[in-house]
Amino acid sequence: MMKPTDKPAPVRRPWWREPMVWLVIGGPATVVVAAIATGIVAWRGADPLVLDAPAVSAPPSNPALAPALTARNHAATPH
């Protein structure tokens, strides 16, 4: 017979029945699945390489854009 001060024995459950285990495993597992999905999307939807950059010979219509266009063209040319 149990006394009123006695505590019942804790119920032992298998590890996969514990909710906290799935929180600990679920977070990293979700990140791994998302990273693989992102890699697949990036691989299949990759833009083609631009091997021959178009030359811009005409001056810009707006002189205020000249520094930006010059920097863009410099960044696009092979070194």
C-alpha positions as CSV (number, residue, x, y, z in Angstrom):
1,M,0.0,0.0,0.0
2,M,1.3,3.5,-0.9
3,K,1.5,6.3,1.6
4,P,0.3,9.7,0.5
5,T,3.8,11.0,0.5
6,D,5.2,8.4,-1.9
7,K,5.6,9.4,-5.5
8,P,4.6,7.0,-8.3
9,A,7.5,5.6,-10.3
10,P,8.1,7.6,-13.5
11,V,7.0,5.9,-16.7
12,R,9.9,4.8,-18.8
13,R,9.2,5.4,-22.5
14,P,11.4,4.5,-25.5
15,W,13.5,7.4,-26.8
16,W,11.5,7.9,-30.0
17,R,8.3,8.5,-27.9
18,E,9.8,11.5,-26.2
19,P,8.7,14.8,-27.7
20,M,11.9,16.6,-26.9
21,V,13.9,14.2,-29.0
22,W,12.0,15.1,-32.1
23,L,12.5,18.8,-31.5
24,V,16.3,18.2,-31.2
25,I,16.4,16.0,-34.3
26,G,13.8,17.9,-36.3
27,G,15.6,21.3,-36.4
28,P,18.8,20.1,-38.0
29,A,17.0,17.6,-40.2
30,T,14.9,20.4,-41.6
31,V,17.9,22.5,-42.3
32,V,19.7,19.6,-44.1
33,V,16.6,19.0,-46.3
34,A,16.3,22.7,-47.1
35,A,20.0,22.9,-48.0
36,I,19.7,20.0,-50.4
37,A,16.6,21.4,-52.0
38,T,18.3,24.8,-52.4
39,G,21.3,23.1,-54.0
40,I,19.1,21.2,-56.5
41,V,17.2,24.4,-57.4
42,A,20.5,26.3,-57.9
43,W,22.1,23.5,-59.9
44,R,19.1,23.1,-62.3
45,G,18.4,26.8,-62.6
46,A,21.9,28.1,-63.1
47,D,22.3,30.9,-65.5
48,P,24.5,30.3,-68.6
49,L,28.0,31.9,-68.5
50,V,28.6,35.1,-70.4
51,L,31.8,34.4,-72.3
52,D,31.7,37.5,-74.6
53,A,30.5,40.6,-72.8
54,P,28.8,43.1,-75.1
55,A,30.8,46.3,-75.7
56,V,29.2,49.6,-74.9
57,S,30.6,52.1,-77.3
58,A,27.9,54.8,-77.2
59,P,28.0,57.4,-74.4
60,P,25.2,57.1,-71.8
61,S,22.1,59.2,-72.5
62,N,22.3,60.6,-68.9
63,P,25.7,61.9,-68.0
64,A,25.1,61.3,-64.3
65,L,25.1,57.5,-65.0
66,A,28.6,57.6,-66.7
67,P,30.5,56.5,-63.5
68,A,28.1,53.7,-62.8
69,L,28.2,52.4,-66.4
70,T,32.0,52.7,-66.4
71,A,32.3,50.6,-63.2
72,R,29.8,48.1,-64.5
73,N,31.7,47.7,-67.8
74,H,35.0,47.3,-65.9
75,A,33.5,44.6,-63.7
76,A,32.2,42.7,-66.7
77,T,35.5,42.7,-68.7
78,P,37.9,39.8,-68.1
79,H,41.2,40.7,-66.5
